[in-house]
Amino acid sequence: MITFVTVVHHRDLALLALQAKSMAQFVDRETTSKIIVVVNDQQEHHMRSGLEEMLPNYGALSGIVTFLSGDDMFMKSWAGFPGLKSRYINRLLFHRHRGWRGNNGYRIQQAIKLAAGRVSPTEQIVILDAKNLFVSPLMNRDFFGFENRPLTSFQPVAEGIHKNWLAESLNVLSMKKRISDIPETTKFVTPFPVTKEILSAVCRDVEAKNGALEVLFASRKRPSEFMLINAWAIDNFGSPRSVFGEEKRRHVGYWPDGGQVGFLEMMSAIDDPNTLTIAVHYKALKLLSNRELGRLALALEKKNIGSQAEILSLLNDVKS
C-alpha cells in the first residue's frame, strides 16, 4: 500500500483542497495506507485550523489523513550553531515566504521530502506537491512495479538547474563522478514515487557527510532532494535505472513559462485516459485569463472533482 506525502505552505491551501477532492474521486482506499500533509510554514499554528476545515474534501480518505510539522520529520539532536540557526534563530525573521521555523520555504521543503521515510508506515511512498491533481483512477502498479521498484521517467542531463543540482548533489555525497559521464537522471518533479528503504539510505549517507538534513538545506550548498536520490543511486548501483523503472502513465505539468501551448497541452491531457495527474503551478495560474480559468474549472468538473463554481472559487483563491 502507498503512503502519500504532501508538503504545504500557506499559499498552497486552495490547491491542497483541490488535490484532496481529486484524491477523493480517484484514489482508492484499498491502495492507500496513509495521507500525510506536512506543514512547511513559519506561521504553522495559523494554518492548522484551515487544514482541519478542509479535511472533508478527502471524502472517504479523510480518516487516514494526518497533519504533521517539520518538527516531526527532523532529528532532535544538537547540530552546533548551524542547527541552532535553522531551528531557532531563523524564527526571528519575518517574511511571507518563510517556511518551517523561519527557514527558506523552498529549500526546507526539499529536506522534508527526503525525510518522508521517517514517518511513512509503508515501504511505498509517493511524494506530492499541492499542485498535483489526480484526473483518472489510480492503481498501485501506476507508481510501483515488480518488487516495489518505483516507476518514473528519465531525461538527459540538461544545462541549467538540472546540471547544477546534480553537480551539487554529487559534491554533497563526496562523489568524483563527472557530469559528462552521467547520461540521464530521473525526472525531478512530483509525483515522485520512492521507497522507504531508498529514502532511509539516502538520508543516512547525506547526514553522515553533512550533518542534519535541515542544516544542509539551510546552508549555502545547493543540492536538490531528487538529484540527491539520483546521486545515491549512481554511487551505489551505477545508474538510476538500476533502482527505478519506467512509468507508463502520463503526468503533465503546467508551469509559468508554459504559455498558451502549455495550457492547451494540459487541457488535452486532462481528457487523455492515460493521464494520471496534472500539476498546476500557482505562478502559472496567476497568468491565466478568467476565460482560461473557467475552461480549466469546467474540465475538472467533468472529472467529478467538484462543481465548476466551487473549483473556480479555489483557483481564484490561488490567484489572489
N, C-alpha and C positions, 0 to 999 in steps of 0.2 A: 504493500500500500504506500501511497505518496503522502509526504508532508509538504505543503506549500508554505513558503516564507516570503512575505511581502514587507519591504521596508518603506515607511511613510514619514513624510514631513507635513506640516500643517497645510501647505498649499496643495497636497495630494488628496485631501479628504473627499472632494467631489468625485475625482477619478476612482478612488478606492470604493466609493458607493456604487459606481458603475461596474467595477470589477466584481464586487460582491454579487450584484444582480446577474452578471454574466456567469459566474460560478454556480449560482443557484439554479440557473437554467441548464448548464451544460456539463457540470462536474458531478459525477455520481458518488454518492456516499460510500458505495462499495469499493471504489478505487482510492478513497481519500481517508487517511488516518487523522490528520490534523491540519488546520489552517492557522499559521502563526503570523500575526501582524506585529512588527517591531517598530516602535515609535522612535524616530530619529529627529528630535526637536528639542531645542533648549527650553521651550515653554511646554514641556510634556504634560504637566497637570492640566493645562487648558485644553489639551486635545482629548483627554480621557473621556469626558462627557460626550463629545462629538462621536467618538468611536462607539461608545455604548449605545448611543441613539441610532447609529446606522447598522447595528448588529442584525436586525430583522431582514436587511437586504440580502443576507446569505441564505434565507429561506430554510430549507431542511438541514443545511450545513451549519446553522448558527450554533448548534450545540458543541461543535468541535473547533470553534474559533477561540483563540487565546491572544490577548494583547500583552506584549512584553516591552521592556525598555532595553536600551544598550547596557544598562547595569546587569541585566540577566545574561548578557552574551559574553562579557569580557571577564578576564581574570581579576581577582580581587587582591592579588599580591602586590607588594611595593615594587615600583619600577623607577625609583630615583626621581630627579627633578622632572624629566620628560613625562613620567607617569603622573606626577603631581599637577603638572601643567594641563595635561589632557583631561584629567578627572576633575580638577577643582578650579584652577586659575582661569581657564577659558570660560567658566561660567560667569565671570565678571564682565565679559564682553557682551554687548547688546547689539544685535544685527538681525534683520528679519530673515536671513538665510541660515542662521546658526542652527547646527544640529545638536546631537547628544552632548550634554554638559557644555554647550557653547563652542564645540569644535566645528570646523568646516563641515557642513552637512553633506556635501557631495563626496568629500574624501572619507568621512567616517562611515557612510553607508556601505562603502566597499568592505571595510573591516567587519561590519555587521554581517554582511553576506557570507564572508569567509567563515565566520563563527557560527553559521547556521547549524552545523552538525552538532554543536554542543547542546542544542535544545530540541533537536528533532527526535521524536520517538521511533522513527523508522529509518531504514537504510536508504530508501529512495527519497530524494529531496528535489523539489523544483523551486528555484529562486525566481521571484517575480518582482516587478515594479508595479506601482499603482496604475501605470498607463497600459498594462497588458489586459486585454479584454478577450474572453472566450467567445467565439462565434459559431462553434459547432461542438457536438458531443465529444467528450474526452474518453479515451480508453487507455488503460495502463501502458499498452505497447506503443502509444504515441510518444512517450518520453523515455521509456526504458526497454532495452532489448534483452537478449539471452544473458543470463547470469548477471542481471542488474546493470548491464552496460548502458550508460546514459547516451541518448541519441541527440545529435546536434548537427549543425552544418559546418563546413570548413571553408576557409578562404585564404588566398595568398597573403603574405605579409606585405602590407601597403605602406608607402611613405606617410609620414604624419603621426597622428596619435597612436595608431596601431603599432607601428615600428617603435615609437618612443616608449610606449607602455611595455612592450615585450623586452626591450633593452633594459629598462629599469628593473623589470621583474627578474631577468637573468642575473643582474647585479645583486639584487636582494638575496638571491639564493646562492651567491658566490660562484656562479657558473661561468666558464670561459668560452662557452659556445658562441660562435659568430652568427649574427643575424642572417648573413648570406647563406649559411648552411641550414637554415630553417625555412623550408618552402611554404609552410602553411601553419595556421593555428585554427582552433575552433572560432566560431563567432564570439563576439564579446558584448552581446545584448541579451536581454531577457525575453522570453523564458529561458532559463539556463538549468537544465537537469544535471544533477550530480549526485554522488553518493556520500553518505555519512563517513564512510571509510576514506574516500578521497579527501574530503574537507579536513578530516582529523589529521591526515598525513601532511597535507599542505600547511596547516596551522602549526603542527609540530616542527616542521623543518624551517618555516619562516621565523617562528618565535625563538628557535634555538640559535639563529644567527642574528636576529634583530630585536629581540625582546618582545613585549606585548604587542598584539595587533594594533590596538588603539594608539599606541605610542608611535609605531611605524607609520600609520596613516595620518598622524598629526605632525610628522616630521617633514623635512624638505625632500625626502625621497618620493619618487612618483611612479611606483608600480601600479597596476590595476588588479582587482581581485581575479578577473577571469584570465588575464595573462600570467598571473602567478600560478594558477592552476595548470596552464599550458606549460609554463617553465618547469614545474614539478614533474609533469608527465614526460617531458623531453628528457629531464635529468634522470628519471628512474626507469623509463621504458622506451626512450629513444624517439617517441613521436606521440602526439595527441591521439592519433588513430589507433594506438595500442590500448587506449583507455576508453575512448568514445567511439560510438558507431554513428552511421549516417541517418539523420532524421528523414521521415517520409512525408510528414505533414508540413504545410506552409505556415510560416509566422511572418506577417507582413507589418512593417513599421512605417509610420508617417512622421517625418522629422521636420524641424524648422526650415531646412533647405530643400524640402521636397517639392515645393511649388505645386502648380496645377497638375503636373504629371504624377507626382507622388500621391496627391489627393485622389486622382482618378484610379490609380493603381490600388489604393486601399479600398476604394468603393467597389471595385471589381472583385477584389479578394474576399470581401465580405460575402459575396454571392457564390464563391467557389467552395463546394463542399469539402475540398481538401485543405482549406484554410482552417487551422485550429484556433489561432489567436491573431488579433491585430494589436499594434502598440500605437497609442496616440499621445505624442509628447505634448506637454502642456504649452510649451512655447509655440508649437505648430498650431495648436488650437486657437491661440490668440491672433493668428494671421488669417484665419478663415472668415469669410463673409457670413452674414446672417443666413443667406441662402444656402451656403455650403454646410453650415451647422445644421440647418433644417434637413438637408439631404442625409447627413450622417445620422441624425436622430431618427429619421424615418427608417433608414436601413437597419438600425439596431432594434427599432420597434418590431420590424418584420421578423427579427430573430427572437421575439418574445422576451427581450431583456427588460422592457418596460414600455410605457406609453411614450409617444413622441414628445408630448409636453413635459413629462417627467424627465426624460433623457435630456431634452433641450435645456431644461432648468439647470441640471447638473453641469452640462457643457458650458453654459453661460457663467456658472459659478467658477469654473476653472479659468475662464477668460477675465473675470473681474479682479 
